[in-house]
Amino acid sequence: MTLPINNGNEGGPPGIGVSIPRADAYMKVSGREKYASDYYGEDLVWCGVKRAGVPHVVIGEIHTRAASETPGVLAVLTHSDVRGTNRQGVLQKDQPVLADDKARHCGDAVALVIAEDRHSLNKALDLVSFDYELLPGVFDAEEALEEGAPILHENHPQGNLLLSGEYRTGAGASAMAECDVVVEGSFRTPRQEHAYLETEAGWAQVQDDGRLFIVCSTQTPFRDRSEVAEALGLDLHDVRIKAPYPGGAFGGKDGVTVQTLLGLAALNSGGRPVRMQWDREESFLAGTKRHPARLYYRLGAKRDGTLHCLDVHMVLDTGPYDHLGGVVLALGLEHAGGAYRVPHVNLKGKCVYTNNPVGGAFRGFGVPQVTAAIEQMIDMTAEKLQMDPLETRLRNAVRRGDKNSIGKTLVNSTGLRECLKALGEHPLWKSRAEWKAGAGAFKRRGAGVAALTHASGYGPVVPDVANAKVELTREGKFLIYSGVVDMGQGNATTNLQIAGSILCQPTDGMELVLPDTDRTLPSGSASASRCTYTFGNALIGAAENLKTRILQRAADLLMARSRDEIVLIPGGVRHLVSGKDLPLSVIAGFMDEAERISVHHFKAPTAPENFDAGPGIRMHGFPHTLFSYAAHLALVEVDELTGEITVCRYVAISDCGTVVNPQIYEQQIQGAVAQGIGFALCEDLVSTQGLILTQDFAGYVIPTAADVPEIDSVPVEIFEPSGPFGLKGVGEIAMNGPLPAISNAVADACGVRIFEYPMTPERVLAAIRDACKRISE
Amino acid sequence: MRKFAYLVPKTLDQAVSLHQSHGNRAMYVAGGTDVMVKVKSGKITPDYLISLKHALGSPQLRVNSDTGELHIGSLVTHRTLETSSTIKRHYPILHDAVQHIGSVQIRNVATIGGNLVNAVPSADGAIPLIALDAVAKVYAGTGERTVDLIHFFEGPGQTVLAPGEILTEIVVPKQPAPSAGAYQKYGRREAMELPLIGVGVQLSLEQGSNRCTKARIALGVAAPTPMRSLAAEHYLVGKEITEETLGEAGKLAADESRVRDSVRGLAWYRREMVEVFVKRMGMKCLERIKEMGA
């Protein structure tokens, strides 16, 4: 289906910096796009998981007989049916596919049932039971580090400490003595649920050639392939993973969810296709969450507002498995001081095992937690010094060439000051005093800012690479092979835009091939604000290379003196000297297959610095070299009698390099701000003794469109020479801003600061009451 | 999802008789926004769903010009109530409530009768109707009976309806003039939300003064069933309606409420919100009465 689209250049190739419509839009809104949950096939069977339901137990005998005898049940599988390592995980392989020794949280998978239909499946799942010996659990990350705390992984050398980092610059915390003012704060951020529209889902079948084929909602098809093969004892090449557009992911599908279980079911279904779809409650129970954080900060400054010393201690709750907890810790440590010059820094961080839900990747990846802290510490410092919070930030904000708060020299584009200055000129900032004065009865208004930075890519050790592939088919059509998943960010469209602008083709004249381990090339995860930066660079190389080959072959065919006389036009080439055109199909006929396919490899630049932040921290990604920046403004109204916070207006000014597609760029900012507002005001996956209390969307509240204010997204376009067309990552940075900007605005409005999040009306009202009490005393 | 037979009787008698023959394996269904969700999740497992669509006839929303009574057929959707100019002008308390139930898609399908029969403590539809002294008409096969809506609810998910009985209509008596009402659904977001607390206030004043002749203060999520604060109502009658008297009424209502802690909100906070919103809704009633007079 092709549609007339406005590509910014009627009928011609897409421009860069133009909002071409998303390639997936029509298929998605018309319900035709085939998601992982849309795969069925003849003879389909369903599989589902028996979850532990208890947070910490030694597993005894698993009773499967009653379930196996249920009509319609094909098989009931346990750990003893897994032929491989039965372990998964990105770095530490500490998570069983099916629990063997212990269950370490309520969502652990104990048995896998395969059945003809969902009704028999559910019936059988209810009939699976297991003997267990209850173990004491640990549900608080700091208690988990105390002596005598129940241990989750007996063979982990550091007990419940998954990973710790320690890092010092200058004189460390002892420089606090040299400061004129010191402020302190302890912050607690909540466990956030991704809440994607499409829950974890997939389809699998053993193909006629004996290979296992899995179609699933994932951000990481190539890494999944390795994990599935290893856990199930298969050869890597006997597993194929195809990744359609996920219906949202936000980090929650960075790593294995249904994949291994589906694979195991397909190996035991007699060749029939198998489908698995978690319902919302299962997604809440077994899916990963943003790590809850405890943050203890001290920040010291000179009288003129110059930051001098920072002392940070942070503790992250990773739940029972590493997943990506160690990497989240490393990124949190790196961003703990924000984008400021601070000469003396002492950072300590711990990522800790508990029997709570599993922590994992979530847009922001440790940075929203630490930004919540540092950006309020800056306001608290400014308040103490009676300085303007924006001025205080400008005084300390990094420039290109500066060393940031961990001493990393910033060699790439560094636009934080430009963002802050643009914020200072924004009409909503300039008119804030009048706006605040307009508050009604029992209402207080305030304005709050936050300065943001976010690294992109994998850091110094794990290679951040992409391999792009572009093909001119025998019929003269371009195929663009996307190596990185488009989970909704729009990078698939950006790929078409980049390739189309180089190959001079309208986007509807090209075809996208979505990630598939058999067809596309390994290009890393859809994560880390890296997708278009890393893959885009590879794609430019592949497209330019193919363009050169086409022009050269056309030059020979058209007897041109050199290929400089030939240009690509939509559907063909033109010889500029003679005015003669040749269609691409003809040129393709004169190229052999190897020539018609062009591949290009790109590796993102890494930091040359070798900082010692403790064993393993460098491996986990510390430090990065490329950063995006932003300055956010929140205007809020607080109801003094109910404690309710209304975010009235929001401004996000971002330096994410050149804007390739303004619409997609703005959607990234808006989506992240909305998610950030949820993190700030209402989202909290509450669990007690490892049991989730907010089990569905009636209990776990995310903002709706009606709750999100008008968001003004202003790009500060600073060309980043290493980026494709000058761009940097835009996917995550805006997630970091809302919590501190809103909290600073609340403090501006009513003089109270909330230290535990989300800022529910109860917490705000209680804080207002406490403040009143203190004043009257 | 478990399989069930879907039955569509043509008359109320047929519906009742079908229900009698299938007993507790059968269940009535109207809009289905609550029933179908529970069936799909396996929380209820009826073998028969008896649609009331035809038996109850086309949904009626009308004012009887002789009696001044408002008749709301139980199949009337929330969207119909929301978009009715009569409701908006003369029963603003009901309009306040229905416009924040679920989403437009849900309101297009969900019926007021279903909202009442479902009997959740947070039923936004029930609170304003109770404040309006509404009466439920119930068809029992052997004839019709009426129940004051305040006595319709027995506990969470439980009403006075005997097995097989059908709620056919809600009748709202004519309100003494001048009067107005207001409802606050207080939740954590603007749409698709259950209230933390629901507060409905309906006030009637003496002609030409602010002296209260009748007061109704109805609360949702303040007890296992929708409730009225009789102490607050009693206090207001005969008094000038001012910020002070409404504040006092709010305190009395808060004291009388039987709020609980839950994962969605704490009891102390809910109690305070009763106080805040009784006052705010009372002030809104005053404003609305003034607007009507103007």
Interface residues (C-beta under 8 A of the other chain):
Chain A: R118 H119 N122 L641 T642 C682 V686 L693 T694 F697 A698 G699 V701 P703 T704 A705 A706 D707 T760 P761 E762 L765
Chain B: M1 R2 K3 G42 Y186 R188 R189 E190 A191 M192 E193 L194 V263 R264 G265 L266 Y269 E272 M273 V276
